[in-house]
Amino acid sequence: MGHQVIIFDFSVIRGLWETRVKKSKERQRKEKERLEQSALERIKQEWNLILECRKKGIPQSKYLNNGFVDMNEKNLDTRGRTPQLKKSHALSDGVKKEQNKFIFQLSGEQWMELPDSLKEQTYLKEWHVYNTSIQTIPAYISLFKDLRVLELSKNRISHLPAGIGCLKNLKVLNVSFNNLKSVPPELGDCENLEKLDLSGNMEISELPFELSNLKQLTFVDVSANKFHSIPICVLRMSNLQWLDISSNSLKDLPEDIDRLDELQTLLLQKNKLTYLPRALVNMPKLSLLVVSGDDLVEIPTAICESTTGLKFVSLKDSPVETIVCEDTEIIENEREREQVEKEFMKAYIEDIMERESTPSYTTKVMLSLQL
């Protein structure tokens, strides 16, 4: 028997979620304080201190005071450290420094463009550029042949250069919450791409057919844009497991949506759907389907009664009225609202998955301990 979860108000469930998070943190804090004050925790700390001292060759007389463990001994890191431990820590620090050499990070609204020195660091494997005022990505990005991760979220980027297609090793591309209106067809040449996030650009209405070549893609997020239908290229991404096309202008779903036979999560809320096709029942791995129930007049009974364990979540939208004078203010407010709702939905879905994976006996044990 499948599971059906109906949620009537977005704002109400968000409030419940926030209250639950606060209560959970408060319980964790009290439990931590209780453990810290318990005798068992004291014994555990003393035993760990003894083991630490022995590993570092500190004489027993140094950590015992009249036969008891002296918990005030604070100079373990500077006393008795063996050359092997020093060498181990040095190697660990060296590895971290070496890894950081291949990662470029930049944030802050004061940045209007990328630094000129970046073009000489073609050995980089990751770019993390976020919350800046940068509007363009330079063409020399095509020289970064080893790039694996390109995170460019929450900037002001208006277009992607065609040279992005030269990044054959790219696995993650995140250009969410920028000002993109289109995607270059050359992106279809990034044959190893696994994750594509175009959410929150507000203006993208179609994707080039060339993206059909991205057979390694497992995650696609095109939410908060202007799609009127699921792009044909997406239906040809044979390994797709997660598709978020919420907050768009979908009026219907393609009858051949069951081509996505690897799809596990499909997020469709905040669209203009009036019915759901029966083809959804033919998707063997679909485990979570989220829609908005305001406009739906027809839902196949088989979806709610599916024996595959499909979780069907129907959200009722709560429209937010904003009185503004300029179009730019409307866009910014809508963008901010989409960011907040995406964070909420992410937490909500993680909670659903966690409840599904947590054995029932775990809850019982936790309750008995609290009592």
C-alpha positions as CSV (number, residue, x, y, z in Angstrom):
1,M,0.0,0.0,0.0
2,G,1.4,3.3,-1.0
3,H,1.6,6.4,1.3
4,Q,-0.4,9.5,0.7
5,V,0.5,12.7,2.6
6,I,-1.8,15.7,2.1
7,I,-0.5,19.1,3.3
8,F,-3.0,21.9,3.3
9,D,-1.0,25.0,3.9
10,F,2.6,25.7,3.1
11,S,3.0,28.3,5.8
12,V,1.5,26.1,8.5
13,I,3.8,23.1,7.7
14,R,6.8,25.5,7.7
15,G,5.8,26.8,11.1
16,L,5.4,23.3,12.4
17,W,8.8,22.4,11.0
18,E,10.5,25.3,12.5
19,T,8.9,24.6,15.9
20,R,10.0,21.0,15.7
21,V,13.6,22.0,14.9
22,K,13.7,24.3,17.9
23,K,12.3,21.6,20.2
24,S,14.8,19.1,18.8
25,K,17.7,21.4,19.4
26,E,16.5,22.1,23.0
27,R,16.3,18.4,23.7
28,Q,19.8,17.8,22.3
29,R,21.2,20.6,24.4
30,K,19.6,19.2,27.6
31,E,20.7,15.7,26.8
32,K,24.3,17.0,26.3
33,E,24.2,18.8,29.6
34,R,22.9,15.7,31.4
35,L,25.7,13.5,29.9
36,E,28.4,16.1,30.8
37,Q,27.2,16.0,34.4
38,S,26.9,12.2,34.7
39,A,29.5,10.0,36.4
40,L,29.8,7.8,33.3
41,E,30.9,10.8,31.2
42,R,33.4,11.7,33.9
43,I,34.9,8.2,33.8
44,K,34.9,8.2,30.0
45,Q,36.8,11.5,29.9
46,E,39.4,10.3,32.5
47,W,39.9,7.0,30.6
48,N,40.4,8.9,27.3
49,L,42.9,11.2,29.0
50,I,44.9,8.3,30.3
51,L,45.0,6.7,26.8
52,E,46.1,10.0,25.3
53,C,48.9,10.4,27.9
54,R,50.1,6.9,27.3
55,K,50.2,7.3,23.5
56,K,52.2,10.5,23.9
57,G,54.6,8.9,26.4
58,I,53.7,11.1,29.4
59,P,54.8,9.6,32.7
60,Q,52.0,8.4,35.0
61,S,53.1,10.8,37.7
62,K,52.2,13.7,35.3
63,Y,48.6,12.8,34.9
64,L,47.9,11.3,38.3
65,N,47.4,13.5,41.4
66,N,47.4,11.5,44.7
67,G,46.2,8.4,42.8
68,F,43.4,10.2,40.9
69,V,43.4,11.4,37.3
70,D,44.3,15.1,37.1
71,M,41.7,16.5,34.7
72,N,43.3,19.9,34.9
73,E,46.3,18.8,32.8
74,K,45.9,21.0,29.7
75,N,49.3,20.8,28.1
76,L,49.0,17.4,26.4
77,D,49.6,18.9,23.0
78,T,53.0,20.4,24.0
79,R,54.2,17.7,26.4
80,G,55.7,14.4,25.3
81,R,54.6,14.5,21.7
82,T,56.5,11.8,19.8
83,P,58.2,12.5,16.5
84,Q,55.8,10.0,14.8
85,L,52.7,12.1,15.9
86,K,54.4,15.3,14.8
87,K,55.1,13.8,11.5
88,S,51.5,12.5,11.1
89,H,50.1,16.0,11.8
90,A,52.5,17.6,9.4
91,L,51.5,15.1,6.7
92,S,47.8,15.8,7.4
93,D,48.3,19.6,7.2
94,G,50.3,19.2,4.0
95,V,47.5,17.2,2.3
96,K,45.0,19.9,3.2
97,K,47.2,22.6,1.8
98,E,47.8,20.6,-1.4
99,Q,44.1,20.1,-1.9
100,N,43.3,23.8,-1.3
101,K,45.7,24.6,-4.2
102,F,43.2,23.2,-6.6
103,I,40.2,25.1,-5.3
104,F,39.3,28.7,-6.1
105,Q,36.8,30.5,-3.8
106,L,35.4,34.0,-4.1
107,S,32.4,35.7,-2.4
108,G,31.3,39.3,-1.6
109,E,29.2,41.8,-3.5
110,Q,32.2,44.1,-3.9
111,W,33.5,41.7,-6.7
112,M,32.4,43.0,-10.1
113,E,34.6,40.6,-12.1
114,L,37.0,37.7,-11.6
115,P,40.6,38.5,-10.7
116,D,43.0,38.6,-13.7
117,S,45.4,36.2,-12.0
118,L,42.7,33.4,-12.3
119,K,43.5,32.8,-16.0
120,E,46.9,31.6,-15.1
121,Q,45.6,28.9,-12.7
122,T,44.4,26.5,-15.3
123,Y,45.2,23.5,-13.0
124,L,42.3,24.3,-10.8
125,K,39.7,21.6,-10.2
126,E,37.0,23.6,-8.5
127,W,35.5,27.1,-8.7
128,H,33.2,28.3,-5.9
129,V,32.0,31.8,-6.7
130,Y,28.9,33.0,-4.9
131,N,27.1,36.1,-3.7
132,T,29.1,38.5,-5.9
133,S,28.2,41.2,-8.5
134,I,29.9,39.3,-11.3
135,Q,27.9,39.4,-14.6
136,T,30.0,37.5,-17.1
137,I,32.2,34.4,-17.1
138,P,35.3,35.0,-19.3
139,A,35.9,32.9,-22.4
140,Y,39.2,31.6,-20.9
141,I,37.2,29.2,-18.8
142,S,37.7,26.8,-21.7
143,L,41.4,26.4,-20.7
144,F,40.5,24.8,-17.3
145,K,40.5,21.2,-18.7
146,D,40.7,19.6,-15.2
147,L,37.7,21.5,-13.8
148,R,35.3,19.1,-11.9
149,V,33.1,21.5,-10.0
150,L,31.8,24.9,-11.2
151,E,29.7,26.5,-8.4
152,L,28.4,30.0,-9.5
153,S,25.3,30.4,-7.4
154,K,23.7,33.7,-6.4
155,N,25.6,36.1,-8.7
156,R,24.4,38.3,-11.5
157,I,25.6,36.2,-14.5
158,S,23.5,36.8,-17.6
159,H,25.0,34.2,-19.9
160,L,27.4,31.3,-20.1
161,P,30.2,31.3,-22.7
162,A,30.3,28.7,-25.4
163,G,33.7,27.6,-24.2
164,I,32.0,25.8,-21.3
165,G,31.6,22.9,-23.6
166,C,35.4,22.3,-23.5
167,L,35.2,21.2,-19.8
168,K,35.0,17.5,-20.6
169,N,35.7,16.5,-17.0
170,L,33.1,18.8,-15.4
171,K,30.8,16.9,-13.0
172,V,28.9,19.6,-11.2
173,L,27.5,22.9,-12.7
174,N,25.5,25.2,-10.4
175,V,24.4,28.5,-11.8
176,S,21.3,28.9,-9.7
177,F,19.8,32.3,-8.8
178,N,21.6,34.3,-11.5
179,N,20.1,36.2,-14.5
180,L,20.4,33.5,-17.2
181,K,17.8,33.5,-19.9
182,S,19.2,30.7,-22.0
183,V,21.8,27.9,-21.9
184,P,24.4,27.4,-24.6
185,P,24.0,24.2,-26.7
186,E,27.8,23.6,-26.2
187,L,26.9,22.5,-22.6
188,G,25.9,19.2,-24.2
189,D,29.5,18.5,-24.8
190,C,30.2,18.2,-21.1
191,E,29.7,14.4,-21.3
192,N,30.7,13.6,-17.7
193,L,28.3,16.1,-16.1
194,E,26.3,14.5,-13.2
195,K,24.6,17.5,-11.6
196,L,23.0,20.5,-13.2
197,D,21.3,23.3,-11.2
198,L,19.7,26.1,-13.2
199,S,17.1,27.0,-10.5
200,G,16.0,30.5,-9.6
201,N,17.0,32.3,-12.8
202,M,13.4,33.2,-13.4
203,E,13.6,33.6,-17.2
204,I,14.8,30.3,-18.7
205,S,12.0,28.8,-20.8
206,E,13.7,26.1,-22.8
207,L,16.8,24.0,-23.0
208,P,18.8,23.1,-26.2
209,F,18.2,19.6,-27.6
210,E,22.0,19.1,-27.4
211,L,21.7,18.5,-23.7
212,S,20.3,15.1,-24.6
213,N,23.9,14.0,-24.8
214,L,24.3,14.3,-21.0
215,K,23.8,10.6,-20.3
216,Q,25.6,10.8,-16.9
217,L,23.2,13.4,-15.4
218,T,21.5,12.1,-12.3
219,F,20.3,15.5,-10.8
220,V,18.6,18.3,-12.7
221,D,17.0,21.4,-11.0
222,V,15.3,23.9,-13.2
223,S,12.8,25.2,-10.7
224,A,11.8,28.9,-10.5
225,N,12.0,29.6,-14.2
226,K,9.5,29.9,-17.1
227,F,9.2,26.4,-18.5
228,H,5.8,25.6,-20.1
229,S,6.7,21.9,-20.5
230,I,9.4,19.4,-19.6
231,P,12.1,19.9,-22.2
232,I,12.6,17.0,-24.7
233,C,16.3,16.8,-23.8
234,V,15.4,16.1,-20.2
235,L,13.2,13.1,-21.2
236,R,16.3,11.6,-22.9
237,M,18.5,11.8,-19.9
238,S,18.4,8.1,-19.2
239,N,20.2,8.1,-15.8
240,L,18.2,10.9,-14.3
241,Q,17.2,10.3,-10.7
242,W,16.1,13.7,-9.4
243,L,14.1,16.3,-11.4
244,D,12.9,19.5,-9.8
245,I,10.8,21.6,-12.2
246,S,8.7,23.3,-9.6
247,S,7.7,27.0,-9.7
248,N,7.3,27.1,-13.5
249,S,4.3,27.3,-15.8
250,L,3.7,23.6,-16.6
251,K,0.1,22.9,-17.8
252,D,0.6,19.2,-18.4
253,L,3.1,16.4,-18.3
254,P,4.2,14.4,-21.4
255,E,2.5,11.1,-21.8
256,D,5.9,9.5,-22.3
257,I,7.3,10.7,-19.0
258,D,7.8,7.1,-18.0
259,R,10.9,7.1,-20.3
260,L,12.7,8.3,-17.2
261,D,12.7,4.8,-15.7
262,E,15.5,5.7,-13.2
263,L,13.8,8.7,-11.8
264,Q,13.3,8.6,-8.0
265,T,12.2,12.1,-7.1
266,L,9.9,14.4,-9.1
267,L,9.0,17.9,-7.8
268,L,6.2,19.6,-9.6
269,Q,4.7,22.0,-7.0
270,K,3.7,25.5,-7.9
271,N,2.8,24.9,-11.5
272,K,-0.5,25.0,-13.4
273,L,-1.1,21.3,-13.7
274,T,-4.8,20.3,-13.9
275,Y,-4.2,16.5,-14.2
276,L,-1.5,13.9,-13.8
277,P,-0.9,11.2,-16.5
278,R,-1.3,7.6,-15.6
279,A,2.2,7.0,-17.1
280,L,3.6,8.1,-13.7
281,V,2.5,4.7,-12.3
282,N,4.8,3.0,-14.8
283,M,7.9,4.5,-13.4
284,P,9.3,1.7,-11.3
285,K,11.8,3.7,-9.1
286,L,9.7,6.8,-8.5
287,S,9.5,7.1,-4.7
288,L,8.5,10.8,-4.1
289,L,6.1,12.9,-6.1
290,V,5.3,16.4,-5.0
291,V,2.6,18.6,-6.6
292,S,0.4,21.6,-5.8
293,G,-3.2,20.6,-5.4
294,D,-4.9,23.9,-6.1
295,D,-5.5,23.4,-9.8
296,L,-5.5,19.6,-10.0
297,V,-8.9,18.1,-10.9
298,E,-7.8,14.7,-11.9
299,I,-5.4,12.3,-10.1
300,P,-5.1,8.7,-11.2
301,T,-6.3,6.5,-8.3
302,A,-3.3,4.2,-8.9
303,I,-0.9,6.9,-7.9
304,C,-2.4,7.1,-4.4
305,E,-2.8,3.3,-4.1
306,S,0.5,2.4,-5.7
307,T,2.1,-0.8,-4.2
308,T,5.6,0.5,-5.0
309,G,5.8,2.7,-1.9
310,L,5.4,5.9,-3.8
311,K,5.0,8.9,-1.5
312,F,2.5,11.4,-3.0
313,V,2.6,14.9,-1.4
314,S,0.0,17.5,-2.4
315,L,0.7,21.0,-1.3
316,K,-1.8,23.8,-1.2
317,D,-0.1,27.1,-2.1
318,S,-0.3,30.1,0.1
319,P,0.0,33.1,-2.2
320,V,2.1,35.9,-0.8
321,E,0.8,39.4,-1.7
322,T,3.5,42.1,-2.1
323,I,2.9,45.7,-2.9
324,V,5.8,47.2,-4.8
325,C,6.4,50.0,-7.3
326,E,9.0,48.7,-9.6
327,D,9.4,45.5,-11.6
328,T,12.9,45.0,-10.3
329,E,11.6,44.9,-6.7
330,I,9.0,42.2,-7.7
331,I,11.8,40.1,-9.2
332,E,14.0,40.4,-6.2
333,N,11.2,39.6,-3.8
334,E,10.1,36.6,-5.8
335,R,13.7,35.4,-6.0
336,E,14.2,35.7,-2.3
337,R,10.9,33.9,-1.6
338,E,11.9,31.1,-4.0
339,Q,15.2,30.7,-2.1
340,V,13.4,30.4,1.3
341,E,10.9,27.9,-0.1
342,K,13.7,25.8,-1.7
343,E,15.5,25.6,1.7
344,F,12.3,24.6,3.4
345,M,11.4,22.0,0.8
346,K,15.0,20.6,1.0
347,A,14.6,20.2,4.8
348,Y,11.1,18.7,4.4
349,I,12.2,16.1,1.9
350,E,15.3,15.2,4.0
351,D,13.0,14.7,6.9
352,I,10.7,12.4,4.9
353,M,13.7,10.4,3.8
354,E,15.1,10.2,7.3
355,R,11.8,9.0,8.7
356,E,11.7,6.3,6.0
357,S,15.2,5.1,6.7
358,T,15.0,5.2,10.5
359,P,14.0,1.8,12.0
360,S,11.0,1.8,14.2
361,Y,12.9,0.4,17.2
362,T,15.1,3.5,17.2
363,T,12.2,5.7,18.2
364,K,11.2,3.3,20.9
365,V,14.7,3.2,22.4
366,M,14.9,7.0,22.4
367,L,11.6,7.3,24.1
368,S,12.5,4.8,26.8
369,L,15.7,6.7,27.5
370,Q,13.9,10.0,27.9
371,L,11.5,8.4,30.3
